């Protein structure tokens, strides 16, 4: 499960995943077994804190995440370098993060507007999750790196 934090002005994050696991990442990735769960986000700064609750039902293996029809990632599989291209220009720049399937952030690139060649440095062979966020854009994708 990929969590995209939409809190405003927060500087600290505590995610509680209802299965005993927690995270302090801004946009964590967490694997749930099949079932119903409640995830909690406590987003805070030096002045205030807000708590958000998310009801989650998981049933694995039935559906792929939605892919943005206006964005292309190529080549995929990749030797490490790949291109992210939008078929329509985003209203605002977007930020890209690449995660291992374990949830570890391995690369970040800010302010992509229409096309960018991504070089995340050497990464071991495997499946990686791409999270792209902007003011009006949220996207989840996959890239397979094969060196």
N, C-alpha and C positions, 0 to 999 in steps of 0.2 A: 504494500500500500504506500503510495507516495502522498505525503502531506505537503500542501503548499500554504504557507503562512500568509494570511492577508491582513494581519494586524498592522496598525499604523503607529509609528513613533516608538515601537518597542525596541529594547536593546538586549533583553534577556528572555530566554524561552525555556519553559519546562513542559515537555510532552509526557503524559502518563498514558500508557497504552492499554490498561485494563487487564493485562496478562502478567504483570509484575515487572515489565520492562519500561524504561524511561529514556529520554533523549534531551539534550540541551542544544541540538542543532536547530537552525531557523526553519529549514525545510527537510525534515527527516524522512527516511524510508524505513518501514517496519513490516515484517512478515507476520501475518496472522494465520492461524489455522482456520479452517472453515468454522463458521459460527457467527454469533452476534456479539458486538463489542461496543464499548463506549470509550473513545479517546478524548483526553482532556488536554487543552493547551492553556498554560498560564503565561501570558505575555506581559512583560513589565518593563518599566524604565525607572529612573531615579525618583519619579514623582507618583507613579500610579501603577496598578496592575489590573488586568482583565482576565477573566476565565471563560473559555469557550469549550463547549461539549459537542462531540460529533458521534452520532450513532452509525455504526459500521456493521454491515452484513457481508460476509465473505463466502464465496463458493468458487473454488479455484478451478482453472482449466476450461472454462466455458467461453470466455470472451477476451479478446485483445483490447488494450486501451485504445481510445479514440485517437486517430491520427488526423492532424490538421491537413485538410485537402489543399491548402494554400502554401504548404511548406514541403520541401524536399530535402532529404539527407542522402548524399551520395559521395563516393560509392559505398554500398553497404552489402556485403562485408567490406571492411576497410583495412588497409595496412597500418592504420593509426591516424593518418591525416584524412579528413573528409570535409565536404562542403555542406553548409546549411544555406538554403536559398528559399526566399519567399517569392511566390508568383505575384503577389500584390504587396506593395510597400506598407509596412506597419506604420500606424499613425505615430507611434513613439518607438524609440529604440527598445530592444528586448535584451534580457540577460540570459545567458546559457550556462547551465551547470551539468557536469557529467558525473554520474555516480556509479560505483561498482554495484552489483546486485545486492551486496551486503549493506548498502546504505552509505558507504564511505565516499565523501566528495573527493574526486581526483582531478577536477579541472573546472575553472570558471572563466568566462569571458563576458564582459559587459558591453552594452551599447551596440548590438548588431542591428543594422537597419534593413538591408535587403539581401545581401549575400556575403558570406564570410567563410574563408578556409580555416578550419579548426585544426590545430596541432596540439593535442594534449600531452605531448611528450611520450616516451615509451610507456606503454601499458601492456600488461600480460594479455595473452589471447583470452577472449571471453566476451560475454554479453554485458553491455553498459547501458544505463538509462540516461536519457537526455531530458532535462527539464528546462523549458524556456518560459520565462515570465516577463510580462510587461504590464503597463497600466491597463491595457485592453486585451492582452493576449496571455493565454496559458496553454501550454502544449507539453505532452508527454510522448517521448519517442524512444526507439531502441537503436543501438548501433552494435554490430558485432565486429570486434577487432581481431584480425588474424594476421600476425606478423610473418 
